[in-house]
Amino acid sequence: MTAESPDLRDLYRKMVRIRRVEETLEALFKQGDLYGSLHLCIGQEATAVGACAALRTEDSITCTYRGHGAELAKGLPLQAFMAEMFGKQTGANRGRGGSMLFSDLSVGVLFATGIVAGGLPIAVGAALSARLAKNTRVALTFFGDGATNQGTFHEALNMAGLWKLPVIFFCENNQYSEMTPISHEAAVDRLADRGCASGVPGVVVDGNDVEAVYATTSQAVDRARRGEGATLIEAITYRLTGHMFGDTQPYRSRDEVEQWRAKDPLDVARRRLGERGVPAEAIGRIDAEVDAEIQSAVAFARSSPEPAETEATANVYV
């Protein structure tokens, strides 16, 4: 890692924040305090944090319905995030978006979407915009392994490869396309190899190693800023919870989950911090500080006003 690389303690703090947020949301759903659909990214924190650490505020991202980690890692304020989950007026999208549809242009979160592969062409458009404006901004789009079977995936890569656009295609390969193993759906062992048909180089990285994700994404970002075009990154990871809240997970074994739990990205980072001389007490303080932040955000959300009925059609354009 270079001298310019972010401090592992900062990366760890961001991963813990995402993990605690997701655990808190799961508890709130169980209590009946929150409603709707919930797709948790527990186990995938290193992909979001490592990738977004390589970006600038003005760079843009798109993400999926499992995008809480990406949104928070990119800089979406915790209080605005939690208030949006509660459907409050102080939420990032004034309570209109909810879990799957976050956006915050001030930190480069273009949008999240429930449409599989729906963010890829938008990221290509953002990259084209940067090219036409002759600036050095890049776009990064997060998507799952199942999205690589969508026609939109191939169309987006072809356009980016043809025009050498500054976009990073970031595949979070968590081994399952909803409830189906990706090995039952893809004809290639390495999803990263699918970029070669469009002239887009593909690389594979350990998605549970936040520093490795950062280093790999940084190389792709630097390449894009130099005008050398797009990169397809396949980050190998695993979601430790079901596809969505309430998923009983009959499609995978408990042993498989436990094998991946041993590779938990937070545990990997904790061990590495200890090896570098960071005391356990200091790591514990980070955990406690994050817990306090989240409790404060939940209190803020609970006390925030509901959207007024008279504003039901505000900011609705179609």
DRENBASE-286087 format. One record per residue (C-alpha): residue number from 1; residue in one letter; chain; y, x, z. Coordinates in nm, 4 decimals, padded with zeros to 6 digits. Layout:
N
NUM:a:A:Y:X:Z
...
! end
This chain:
318
1:m:A:00.0000:00.0000:00.0000
2:t:A:00.3476:00.1239:-00.0791
3:a:A:00.6360:00.1770:00.1620
4:e:A:00.8005:-00.1353:00.0223
5:s:A:00.5056:-00.3540:00.1142
6:p:A:00.5680:-00.6229:00.3776
7:d:A:00.4631:-00.5564:00.7358
8:l:A:00.1149:-00.6914:00.8015
9:r:A:00.2470:-00.8489:01.1215
10:d:A:00.4862:-01.0614:00.9154
11:l:A:00.2101:-01.1615:00.6765
12:y:A:-00.0140:-01.2464:00.9701
13:r:A:00.2581:-01.4623:01.1269
14:k:A:00.2926:-01.6602:00.8048
15:m:A:-00.0826:-01.7101:00.7813
16:v:A:-00.1028:-01.8259:01.1423
17:r:A:00.1849:-02.0675:01.0803
18:i:A:-00.0032:-02.2235:00.7880
19:r:A:-00.3296:-02.2419:00.9828
20:r:A:-00.1647:-02.4047:01.2863
21:v:A:00.0260:-02.6484:01.0657
22:e:A:-00.2933:-02.7591:00.8953
23:e:A:-00.4791:-02.7929:01.2254
24:t:A:-00.1888:-02.9933:01.3675
25:l:A:-00.1839:-03.2250:01.0655
26:e:A:-00.5577:-03.2809:01.0959
27:a:A:-00.5137:-03.3777:01.4624
28:l:A:-00.2232:-03.6105:01.3799
29:f:A:-00.4290:-03.7841:01.1119
30:k:A:-00.7172:-03.8309:01.3555
31:q:A:-00.4750:-03.9840:01.6055
32:g:A:-00.3417:-04.2240:01.3431
33:d:A:00.0093:-04.0759:01.3564
34:l:A:00.0025:-03.9847:00.9866
35:y:A:-00.1318:-04.1756:00.6895
36:g:A:-00.2273:-04.1264:00.3291
37:s:A:-00.4305:-03.8447:00.1791
38:l:A:-00.4670:-03.4968:00.3270
39:h:A:-00.6091:-03.1860:00.1588
40:l:A:-00.6145:-02.8883:00.3953
41:c:A:-00.6047:-02.5224:00.2896
42:i:A:-00.7672:-02.3845:00.6058
43:g:A:-00.9409:-02.0610:00.5051
44:q:A:-00.7148:-01.9986:00.2058
45:e:A:-00.4018:-01.8771:00.3868
46:a:A:-00.4146:-01.5228:00.2480
47:t:A:-00.3865:-01.6393:-00.1129
48:a:A:-00.0601:-01.8245:-00.0575
49:v:A:00.0985:-01.5709:00.1756
50:g:A:-00.0024:-01.2638:-00.0224
51:a:A:00.1087:-01.4093:-00.3551
52:c:A:00.4417:-01.5491:-00.2352
53:a:A:00.5251:-01.2233:-00.0554
54:a:A:00.5440:-01.0626:-00.3993
55:l:A:00.8080:-01.3115:-00.5182
56:r:A:01.1824:-01.3400:-00.4730
57:t:A:01.3519:-01.6563:-00.3491
58:e:A:01.4806:-01.7321:-00.6982
59:d:A:01.1327:-01.7054:-00.8506
60:s:A:00.9587:-02.0387:-00.8890
61:i:A:00.6158:-02.1744:-00.8050
62:t:A:00.4149:-02.4840:-00.8768
63:c:A:00.1142:-02.5769:-00.6672
64:t:A:-00.1574:-02.8331:-00.6154
65:y:A:-00.2243:-03.1185:-00.3766
66:r:A:-00.3701:-02.8470:-00.1478
67:g:A:-00.0324:-02.6759:-00.1544
68:h:A:00.0984:-02.6781:00.2024
69:g:A:00.0279:-02.3068:00.2377
70:a:A:00.2052:-02.2141:-00.0843
71:e:A:00.5083:-02.4276:-00.0007
72:l:A:00.5482:-02.2821:00.3472
73:a:A:00.4806:-01.9269:00.2276
74:k:A:00.7505:-01.9633:-00.0377
75:g:A:01.0035:-02.0542:00.2305
76:l:A:01.0085:-02.4323:00.2669
77:p:A:01.1570:-02.4891:00.6173
78:l:A:00.9006:-02.5971:00.8756
79:q:A:01.1080:-02.8835:01.0162
80:a:A:01.1740:-03.0288:00.6699
81:f:A:00.8049:-02.9918:00.5899
82:m:A:00.6884:-03.1729:00.9023
83:a:A:00.9480:-03.4485:00.8685
84:e:A:00.8291:-03.5104:00.5130
85:m:A:00.4733:-03.5466:00.6386
86:f:A:00.5993:-03.8154:00.8775
87:g:A:00.7861:-03.9871:00.5922
88:k:A:01.1259:-03.9319:00.7539
89:q:A:01.4714:-03.9147:00.5979
90:t:A:01.5104:-03.5519:00.7129
91:g:A:01.2028:-03.4485:00.5165
92:a:A:01.2149:-03.2048:00.2279
93:n:A:01.2051:-03.4988:-00.0137
94:r:A:01.3630:-03.7572:00.2160
95:g:A:01.0220:-03.8917:00.3078
96:r:A:00.9405:-03.9996:-00.0484
97:g:A:00.6928:-03.7294:-00.1462
98:g:A:00.4502:-03.6761:00.1360
99:s:A:00.1565:-03.4385:00.1520
100:m:A:00.0836:-03.3931:-00.2194
101:l:A:00.4311:-03.4021:-00.3763
102:f:A:00.6553:-03.1478:-00.2047
103:s:A:00.9456:-02.9796:-00.3802
104:d:A:01.2390:-02.7675:-00.2666
105:l:A:01.4364:-02.6042:-00.5446
106:s:A:01.6435:-02.4012:-00.2973
107:v:A:01.3398:-02.1825:-00.2255
108:g:A:01.1822:-02.2047:-00.5705
109:v:A:00.9202:-02.4723:-00.5008
110:l:A:00.9446:-02.6648:-00.8274
111:f:A:00.6864:-02.9197:-00.7242
112:a:A:00.3342:-02.9881:-00.6091
113:t:A:00.1116:-03.2274:-00.7991
114:g:A:-00.2073:-03.4224:-00.7560
115:i:A:-00.2865:-03.3803:-01.1268
116:v:A:-00.5460:-03.1071:-01.1772
117:a:A:-00.3867:-02.8268:-01.3848
118:g:A:-00.0649:-03.0302:-01.4010
119:g:A:00.1502:-02.7449:-01.2733
120:l:A:00.0507:-02.4877:-01.5346
121:p:A:00.2613:-02.6109:-01.8290
122:i:A:00.5584:-02.6628:-01.5969
123:a:A:00.5349:-02.3009:-01.4833
124:v:A:00.5182:-02.1923:-01.8465
125:g:A:00.8352:-02.3928:-01.9064
126:a:A:01.0055:-02.2256:-01.6102
127:a:A:00.9064:-01.8861:-01.7485
128:l:A:01.0410:-01.9785:-02.0915
129:s:A:01.3651:-02.0867:-01.9249
130:a:A:01.3935:-01.7452:-01.7603
131:r:A:01.3296:-01.5764:-02.0944
132:l:A:01.5992:-01.7819:-02.2695
133:a:A:01.8454:-01.7196:-01.9846
134:k:A:01.7686:-01.3452:-02.0115
135:n:A:01.7154:-01.3037:-01.6369
136:t:A:01.4299:-01.1380:-01.4476
137:r:A:01.2900:-01.4456:-01.2777
138:v:A:00.9184:-01.5107:-01.2891
139:a:A:00.7116:-01.8233:-01.2359
140:l:A:00.3800:-01.8404:-01.0517
141:t:A:00.1464:-02.1373:-01.0650
142:f:A:-00.1284:-02.1968:-00.8083
143:f:A:-00.4361:-02.3918:-00.9181
144:g:A:-00.8008:-02.4285:-00.8257
145:d:A:-01.1142:-02.3103:-00.9998
146:g:A:-01.1822:-02.6564:-01.1413
147:a:A:-00.8500:-02.6510:-01.3252
148:t:A:-00.9787:-02.3760:-01.5537
149:n:A:-01.1947:-02.6378:-01.7251
150:q:A:-00.8932:-02.8479:-01.8217
151:g:A:-00.7475:-02.8309:-02.1711
152:t:A:-00.4020:-02.7872:-02.0187
153:f:A:-00.5155:-02.4572:-01.8655
154:h:A:-00.6050:-02.3127:-02.2055
155:e:A:-00.2936:-02.4518:-02.3743
156:a:A:-00.0687:-02.3012:-02.1059
157:l:A:-00.2357:-01.9606:-02.1260
158:n:A:-00.2164:-01.9598:-02.5045
159:m:A:00.1560:-02.0326:-02.5047
160:a:A:00.2237:-01.7725:-02.2355
161:g:A:00.0159:-01.5136:-02.4170
162:l:A:00.1731:-01.5884:-02.7538
163:w:A:00.5295:-01.5545:-02.6244
164:k:A:00.4593:-01.2942:-02.3519
165:l:A:00.6220:-01.5137:-02.0893
166:p:A:00.6907:-01.3995:-01.7312
167:v:A:00.4355:-01.6243:-01.5625
168:i:A:00.1486:-01.5531:-01.3234
169:f:A:-00.1504:-01.7856:-01.3347
170:f:A:-00.2966:-01.7738:-00.9832
171:c:A:-00.6416:-01.9297:-00.9514
172:e:A:-00.7528:-01.9962:-00.5934
173:n:A:-01.1272:-01.9930:-00.6499
174:n:A:-01.2551:-02.1617:-00.3345
175:q:A:-01.5986:-02.2064:-00.4939
176:y:A:-01.5797:-02.5844:-00.5336
177:s:A:-01.4235:-02.8197:-00.7826
178:e:A:-01.3868:-03.1035:-00.5342
179:m:A:-01.7540:-03.1415:-00.4320
180:t:A:-01.9168:-02.9546:-00.7223
181:p:A:-01.9862:-02.5775:-00.7093
182:i:A:-01.7823:-02.4070:-00.9789
183:s:A:-02.0990:-02.2211:-01.0819
184:h:A:-02.2304:-02.5592:-01.2051
185:e:A:-01.9232:-02.6160:-01.4217
186:a:A:-01.8137:-02.2813:-01.5663
187:a:A:-02.0055:-02.0854:-01.8282
188:v:A:-01.8581:-01.7527:-01.7113
189:d:A:-01.9130:-01.5664:-01.3869
190:r:A:-01.5527:-01.4440:-01.3705
191:l:A:-01.2926:-01.7125:-01.4284
192:a:A:-01.0417:-01.4303:-01.4805
193:d:A:-01.2219:-01.3510:-01.8073
194:r:A:-01.0943:-01.6769:-01.9532
195:g:A:-00.7535:-01.5191:-02.0078
196:c:A:-00.8742:-01.2788:-02.2763
197:a:A:-00.8928:-01.5527:-02.5403
198:s:A:-00.5154:-01.5892:-02.5085
199:g:A:-00.4301:-01.2235:-02.4754
200:v:A:-00.3648:-01.2652:-02.1027
201:p:A:-00.5251:-00.9951:-01.8853
202:g:A:-00.7352:-01.1249:-01.5977
203:v:A:-00.7960:-00.9603:-01.2615
204:v:A:-01.0115:-01.0550:-00.9624
205:v:A:-00.9023:-00.9989:-00.6023
206:d:A:-01.0451:-01.0674:-00.2575
207:g:A:-00.8498:-01.3793:-00.1695
208:n:A:-00.9195:-01.3379:00.2019
209:d:A:-00.7438:-00.9994:00.2160
210:v:A:-00.3717:-01.0764:00.2300
211:e:A:-00.2661:-00.7186:00.1535
212:a:A:-00.4949:-00.6979:-00.1489
213:v:A:-00.3551:-01.0287:-00.2763
214:y:A:-00.0016:-00.9003:-00.2281
215:a:A:-00.0742:-00.5734:-00.4120
216:t:A:-00.2428:-00.7474:-00.7049
217:t:A:00.0284:-01.0106:-00.7380
218:s:A:00.3016:-00.7472:-00.7133
219:q:A:00.1540:-00.5633:-01.0095
220:a:A:00.1467:-00.8851:-01.2112
221:v:A:00.5042:-00.9708:-01.1100
222:d:A:00.6302:-00.6236:-01.2014
223:r:A:00.4564:-00.6489:-01.5367
224:a:A:00.6163:-00.9875:-01.6014
225:r:A:00.9644:-00.8639:-01.5066
226:r:A:00.9248:-00.5743:-01.7505
227:g:A:00.8710:-00.8243:-02.0301
228:e:A:00.5006:-00.7454:-02.0724
229:g:A:00.3838:-01.1030:-02.0282
230:a:A:00.1512:-01.3134:-01.8202
231:t:A:-00.1414:-01.2278:-01.5936
232:l:A:-00.4328:-01.4421:-01.4767
233:i:A:-00.5338:-01.3681:-01.1159
234:e:A:-00.8575:-01.5028:-00.9730
235:a:A:-00.8509:-01.4878:-00.5924
236:i:A:-01.1969:-01.5327:-00.4413
237:t:A:-01.1651:-01.7467:-00.1282
238:y:A:-01.3154:-02.0499:00.0466
239:r:A:-01.1902:-02.3667:00.2082
240:l:A:-01.3391:-02.4023:00.5547
241:t:A:-01.2741:-02.7765:00.5671
242:g:A:-01.3783:-03.0589:00.3369
243:h:A:-01.2161:-03.1423:00.0072
244:m:A:-00.9987:-03.3983:00.1842
245:f:A:-00.9605:-03.5505:00.5283
246:g:A:-01.2752:-03.7476:00.6061
247:d:A:-01.5028:-03.5514:00.3704
248:t:A:-01.8448:-03.5232:00.5419
249:q:A:-01.9400:-03.2303:00.3134
250:p:A:-02.3016:-03.3205:00.2280
251:y:A:-02.2819:-03.0930:-00.0766
252:r:A:-02.2877:-02.7629:00.1146
253:s:A:-02.4839:-02.6158:00.4044
254:r:A:-02.3561:-02.5280:00.7487
255:d:A:-02.4940:-02.1762:00.6998
256:e:A:-02.2798:-02.1287:00.3896
257:v:A:-01.9662:-02.2336:00.5746
258:e:A:-02.0455:-02.0014:00.8644
259:q:A:-02.1021:-01.7089:00.6291
260:w:A:-01.7530:-01.7607:00.4887
261:r:A:-01.6067:-01.8224:00.8348
262:a:A:-01.7044:-01.4642:00.9139
263:k:A:-01.4602:-01.3642:00.6371
264:d:A:-01.1735:-01.5725:00.7800
265:p:A:-00.8494:-01.4174:00.6470
266:l:A:-00.6810:-01.4445:00.9880
267:d:A:-00.9665:-01.2539:01.1515
268:v:A:-00.9517:-00.9920:00.8770
269:a:A:-00.5807:-00.9418:00.9434
270:r:A:-00.6252:-00.9365:01.3228
271:r:A:-00.8899:-00.6654:01.2998
272:r:A:-00.6716:-00.4599:01.0692
273:l:A:-00.3721:-00.4925:01.3008
274:g:A:-00.5863:-00.3705:01.5896
275:e:A:-00.7081:-00.0746:01.3826
276:r:A:-00.3428:00.0154:01.3195
277:g:A:-00.2598:00.0197:01.6869
278:v:A:-00.1025:-00.3239:01.7334
279:p:A:-00.1944:-00.4383:02.0873
280:a:A:-00.3855:-00.7634:02.1328
281:e:A:-00.0978:-00.8848:02.3525
282:a:A:00.1460:-00.8478:02.0618
283:i:A:-00.0834:-01.0445:01.8328
284:g:A:-00.1149:-01.3104:02.1010
285:r:A:00.2636:-01.3375:02.1234
286:i:A:00.2809:-01.4101:01.7519
287:d:A:00.0266:-01.6895:01.7962
288:a:A:00.2206:-01.8365:02.0892
289:e:A:00.5546:-01.8183:01.9086
290:v:A:00.4099:-01.9972:01.6074
291:d:A:00.2609:-02.2687:01.8289
292:a:A:00.6037:-02.3261:01.9841
293:e:A:00.7659:-02.3488:01.6385
294:i:A:00.5199:-02.6147:01.5302
295:q:A:00.5572:-02.8191:01.8481
296:s:A:00.9332:-02.8130:01.7922
297:a:A:00.8915:-02.9195:01.4287
298:v:A:00.6677:-03.2107:01.5253
299:a:A:00.9204:-03.3226:01.7887
300:f:A:01.1971:-03.3008:01.5275
301:a:A:00.9956:-03.5089:01.2837
302:r:A:00.9098:-03.7745:01.5401
303:s:A:01.2754:-03.8126:01.6418
304:s:A:01.4095:-03.8209:01.2847
305:p:A:01.5213:-04.1513:01.1280
306:e:A:01.3136:-04.3521:00.8851
307:p:A:01.4579:-04.3877:00.5327
308:a:A:01.6823:-04.6922:00.5099
309:e:A:01.5432:-04.9879:00.3163
310:t:A:01.8621:-04.9960:00.1114
311:e:A:01.7719:-04.6518:-00.0278
312:a:A:01.4308:-04.7544:-00.1579
313:t:A:01.5327:-04.6937:-00.5189
314:a:A:01.7571:-04.3913:-00.4559
315:n:A:01.6618:-04.0867:-00.6638
316:v:A:01.4111:-04.2919:-00.8639
317:y:A:01.4544:-04.2243:-01.2343
318:v:A:01.1435:-04.3650:-01.4043
! end
